[in-house]
């Protein structure tokens, strides 16, 4: 049995296997990973490529 890949949340930095992944809405280059908690609480994230800040 293989373990699900863990990714670092772009908002809180926590490693998680339960996340949503999407491209930055501004530059479309960086992948944004957000854990369930940060998505529910609307914790801001910052794109590492273009510095876009989102909810």
N, C-alpha and C positions, 0 to 999 in steps of 0.2 A: 504494500500500500504506500503510495507516495503522499507526502505532505503538501498542502496547498502553499504556494509561494507567499512569503510575507513581503509587504511593502511598507515603506515609511510614510505616514500621513503627512501631507504637505502643510497641514495646519498645526498639529501638536507634536509631530515628530515621532510619535509612538509607532512601533512595528505592529502590524495587524494583518490578519488574513481576511477580515471582513471589511472590504473597502469598495469605493466606486472609483473608476479611472476615467479620465477624459482629457482631451487636449486643451491647452490654454485657449480661452475664447478670443484672445487678442492676437497672439503670434502663431498659434496652431503648431508650435514646435515642441514644447515641453509637455510631458505627461503629468497630470495632477492626480495624486492619490489622496482620497479623503476617507477617514474612518467614519463609522456609523455615528459615533458621538459628536464629532465635529460637524458633520452634515446636519444632524438634528438641531444642534445649538447655533448653527450659522456662524461658526468660528471662521474668521478670515484666513485666506491663504495668499501666498505670493509666488508668482511664477519665477523660476530660477533663471529663465532666459531673458524675459523682457520686463520683469518687475511688476507686471500687472497684479493688482490686488482684487480679489473677489470675495464674495460672501461665503 
